[in-house]
Amino acid sequence: MGRGGGLLETAETLLQGDLVGLKIGEEADGQSEEIVLLGRTIWGRPDSGGGHRYGLAFFSGQEGSYQRLYRSQEVAHSRAVARDSGLMYVDMMPSVVEKRALGFVSRDLGFSLNCVPIKLRGERLMVAMSEPGNARALEKLQLYSRCKISRVVATPSAIRNTLTQCWGAQYVPSEEDLSEIVSLPQPSLKKKPRILALTSSVPDFGSKGLAVNLAAVFNRDEKRTVIAEPKSKHSIASVGASETTTEPCEFKFLVLPMDKKTLHLDRALRADEAILVVSPSSWQKGCLYLETMFRRFVEIRKHQQPAFLGRTTQLRGLQLSVICAQISEIREGFKTFSRIEARVGQQLDMSEPGFDIRLYYLGGILADEKNTQKAEKMGVPLAVLRPRSPASQCMTHIAQSLLRPTQERDPRIPLTRSLTSRFFG
């Protein structure tokens, strides 16, 4: 008896050890071909439909026919999956894979999810998958590669063979490793820093001052950060960072003025995340800026290529974050954001059908004029000079929120006060 395997469904009742012959029709390259396999039954059980299911062990010398049968059934199944999913089926082979696309998915992640990156076009990564409907695998690919994933379907064995030839020996992690794949480090240190565009509508609370404090928090946590302004070609380094952008950094704050210049609006749209700073007294000015940015976004989407836009945008949706500064209490920040969200949603959703704007609230920053003025006079960020002050705690909470995905952020700020401040205000 040769290599085992196989399954037979029939209405007839067979005994264990009965001789069975299988004749299966197959189409290869447009020509019909029959595959004949001989073996014996090794077990049988009745099913709910009145028939029986039998395990088969094939005779030796039929390995080639068995492999052809397995491949033909695998191709038929993958083609059916592609047809049902509305995706394209590809005959996977190493020559199809671009070398630069391999750097966006790690070797371990590719083998564990049984997928292989094929092509990279702008910010869209084409990936061949045997299970394109696996939402968990798709989420891991997006988080690891930081690209938009375009799926195609290929057979599992073809993907495994391609992975083995591209990356060498196969590695299959355990079930515990599969749950931790998403937390693997980013594949390359040469990747561009995450760009955060900051714009402020508050006269006494500029976006540059906020960027300096947020960068101070990042650098305190050993996350290299740089601040840049569009007026100067040279970047302004924050506390703890060098005064050049040639060295690798993880975050880059782009400080933009609040005006209607197309150049500044385009820079905000290209950023990984655009952040607007407002106050209870300047929220209407912030709404006007959001409307201007949304009009520019719609104009670009209608007349230019999607690759022009950054990760702050989806296909037809604009995503922006909001910070409320100079508030007297935390509740006041939520009320201000609710006003902005209601006004912007009512005016823009109706004016441009088919396009959407979505706002996220990062949190509020309590007013602290005394410590802020002292920090400005000394030339030191408030988060460094008075790290336990209410305003510094708010900015620390916002900086930590920026490290998390949008859906995991919590704008509620837990403040801690010292005993001295509790008794003496």
N, C-alpha and C positions, 0 to 999 in steps of 0.2 A: 504494500500500500504506500502511495506517495504522499505528497503534501496534502494535508487535510484542508477542509473549508468547503463552503457552499451551503445552499439552503434550497429546499424543494418544497413547493406547495402543490398538493394534489388531493382530489376527492377519494382516490383509491387508498386502501389500507395496505401498508407494507410491513413486513417484519424486519427486525434488526438483522442486518447482514444481507438483505436482498440486493441483487445486482440491479443497478440503475444506469440507464444511458440517457444523456441529455444532448439534444440536437437544437442548437440555438442559431437563429439567423442574425447576421450582422452585416451592416453596410460600411464598407471601408473605401474611401476615395470614390464614392459613387457606384461601387460594384458590390453586389450582394455576395456574402460568403457565409458558410455554415461552420459552426464550431461544435465539435462532438467531444463530449467528456464522458468517461466511464468511471463508476465507483460503486460503493456499497453504502447502505443506510447505517448510521451509527446510533441514531435515536429518533423517536417520533412522538408527537403528541397532537391530540385533536385541538382545533381552534374553534372560535365562537361561530364561524360561518358554516360549520358542518364538514369542513375539509380537515386535512392533516398537514402538519409541517414536519419536515424531516431534515436532520443534519446529514451531510454527505461527506465521505472521505474518498478522494479520487485516487485512481491507480497511478503508479509512478510512470514517468515518461510523458506526462501531460502538462508539465509546468508551463510550457510556452502557450498552450491553448488556454490554460486557466488564467494566465496573465493577460492574454488578449481579451478574454471574456470580462475580466475585472476592469480593464481599461475602457472597453466599450460601454459597460454599464456606468462607469464613473463619468465618462464624457456625456452620456445621455442625461444623467442626473444633473450635472452642472449646467448643461444647456437648458434644461427645464427650469432650474433655479434662476438663470439669467433671464429667461423669457418671462417668468412670473414676476420678477423684480423690475422688469423694464431696463435691465442693464445689458452691457455688451459682454459676450463671451470671447475669450482669447485663448489661443493655443500657447500655453506658457512655455518659454525656453529662455536660457540665459542670454541669448543675443538680443532679446527684447528689452532687457533691463539697462537703464542708464546708470553709470557709475556715480554721478553726482546725486541721484535720487536715493542711493543706499545710505548716505550719511544722515538722512532724516528719520530713519527707523533703525533701532539697534538690532544686533544679531539675535539676542535673547528674546526680544519682543517679537521679531519676525517668526522665529520658530514656535514660540508659545501660542501666538494667534494664528499661525499658519497663513501668513500673508507676506507679500513681497512688494516693495515700492518699484514702480516701473519708470515713470517719467515725472519730471518737475517742470511745470509751466507757470512762471510767476510765483504766486503764493498757493497754487493748487497742486497737490501731490496725488498722482494716480497710483492706486494700490490694487493689486490683484488679490482677491480673497476667495476662499472656498465657501465661507458663510457670510455673504454680504449683509444679511439681516441681523447680524449680531451687534446690537446697539452698544454693548459694553466694550467690545473690541474696537468699534469705531470711535468711541469716546477716548479710549486709551491712545489710539493713533493720533487723534487731534491734539490731545494734551502733550504728547511727547514730541511730535513734529512741529507743533504750532503752525500747521498749514491746514487749508481746507482740503478735505479728502474727497477724491473722485474714485468711485469704486468700479471695478470690472470683475468678472467671474472667471475662475480657472479651476481645474480639477485639483483636489488635495495632493495627489501624488506628483503632479507636475510642479506645483508650488514647492513641495518639499525637495524635489530634485534640483530646482533652480536655486533654492536657498543653500543647499549643500554645496553646489558648484560655485556660488558667489561668496559664501562665507566659510566654507570648509566643513569640518565635522559638525554633526548635528548636536544641538543642546536642547533638552526638553526639561524645563523647570518643574518643580513639584507644584501641588495645588496651592500651597502657601505662597510660593513664589509668584503664581499667577495673580494673586490679589495684591501683591506689592509691586507689580511691573510698572504701574502708573506713577509710582514715587521714585523711579529711577532718575538719575541726574540727566540734564540735557545732553544730547549727543556730542556737541562740539563747543569748545570755548570760543571759537571764532565767530559764533553767531552774533548778530547785531544786538545792541542793548535794547531793552524795552523802553520805548519813547512815550513819555507822559506829557501832553500839552496842557499848560496851565494858563487860564485867562481869568482875570478878576474884574468885576464891576464895582468893587468897593473902593472908594477914594482913599481911605486911610489904611487899607489892608491889601497891599499889592500882591500879585501872583509871584513876584520874585522873592518877597519875604517868606511866603509860604513854602516855596520851593527850597529855599535855604534851610528852613527848619525840617522839612520832610527829608531832605538829603542828609541832614545831620543825624536823624534817627536811623536812616538806612546805613550810613557809615558806622554808626555806633554798633549796629548789628553785623558789621563786616560785609556789607553789601555795597560794593563800590558804585558811587553815584556821581554824576556830573550835571552841571546846570549850564544851559546855553541860551542866548538871546539872539533873535534874528537881526538885531542892529549891528552885531559884531560877528566877524568870521571866527573869532577865537572864543572858546567856551570859558565861562566863569566857574571855577571849581568850587565845590562846597567844602565844608570843614572835613578834614581828613582825607581829601582826595587831591591828586596832583593837578596842576594847572594845564593839562593837555588832554585831548580826547584820543590821542593816538594809542594810549594804553587801554586794554580791555576794561569795560565797565558793564555792570548789570543793568543799571537804570540811567536814563538821561531825561532830565526835566527840560522841556522846551517852553520858555516863558514868552508868551505872545500878548501883544496889546489888544484891547477890545476896540476894534475898528472894523470897517467893512471892506478893507483891502482884500482883494482876491488872493494875494500871496499868503497872507496870514491865515485866511480861512482854509486854504488848501493844505497848509502845513498842519493845521489842527485835524483835518480829515484824514491825513496820511498817518497820523500818530497811532500807536497801539491803543491809547486811551486818551480821550479829550475830557478835561475837567474844567468846569466853570465855578468860580467862587462868587457868591452873592451874599447879600446881607438883607435883613428885614426892610431896610430903607431903600435898597437898590435892586429889589427883585424884578421890578418892571423893566429896568434897563437890561437885566439879564435875560428876560423874556425876548426882548427885541434882538439881542445878539443870537439867541437860539433860533429865532425865526430866520435871521439872515443866513446862519450856517445851514439850516435846513433847505433854504432856497438854493444855495450853492450846491448842496449835495444832490438835490433833484436835477439841477442843471447838468451836473457831471454825469449822473446816471443816464440821462436821456441822450447826451451827445458824445460822451467819451467812453473809453473802455473801462470795465470793472477793475482791471489791474492798477488803475491810477489811484484807487482808494486804498486806505490802510485797513487795519483790523478793527477800527472803531465802527466800521460799516459792515452790514451784511448785504444780501442781494438787493433788497428794497427797503431796508431799515437802517436808521441812524441811531447809534447808541452813544449817550453822553452821561457823564457823572457830574453831580452837583455837590458843592460844599457850602454850607451856610456859616458865615463868619460874623463876628461882632454881635453875638446873640447874648441876651441876659440870662437865659435859661435854656436847657436842652430842648424843652418842649417847643420853644419858639422856633427852633431850626426846622422841626418837623412841619409846623404850620406854614412856614415860608416855602418849603419845598412843595407842599400840597397846593399852594396857590400857583406856583410856577407850573406844576404838572397839569393842573386843571386848565389854565389859560392856554398853554402851548398845545395841549391835546385837542382842545375845542377848535382852535383856529387852524392848526396845520393839518389835522386828520381830514377835515372836511374840504380844505382847499386843494389837496393833492391826493386824490383817490389812487390807491395802489402803492403809496409810499407811507412809511411809518417812522415815527420818532419815539424812542424809548429812553426815559430818564431814570438814572439810578442815584439814590441818595447815599453819599459816602459818610456823612456825619456833620455835626456842627462844631464850631470853635468858639468857646466862651470869650467874651471881651475881658482883657486884662491890660489896661492902658499903662498902669504903673510899671509892671515888669517889662512890657513891650518897649516902652520908652527907654528904660534902663538898658535893655539888651541892645537897642539901636545905638545908644550913646557909647556903649563899650565895644560895639562891633562884633558881638558874639550872638549866635542864634539863641532864641529864647529856650528852645528845647535843650540846649547845653547849659545855659546860665541858670535856669530854674526848671529842672526836669519834672518837679513835683507840682508845679503850678497848674491851675485848672486848664489854662490854654495849652500848656505843653502836653498835658495828659490827653487832651482832645486831638492834638496833632499826632501824637504817638499812636493813638488808636486808628486814625485815618491811614497812617503809614503802614501799619500792620494789616489793615483791610486791603490795601493795594497789592499785597503779596498773595491774596487769596483770589479764587475765581469769583466772578460777579455774583453768582447764585449763592455763594457761601458767606457773603459779607453781612455784617450786622451794624447798622448805623447807631444803635444804642451804645452810649459811652459810659462805662462804669467808672465814676470818679472816686478817688480816695483822698481824704483830707487829713492833715496832721492834727494832733491834739491842740497845738497852739492856734491854728486857724479856726478850729471849732469853737474855741472860747473867745477869741479876739477878732473873728471875722477875717 
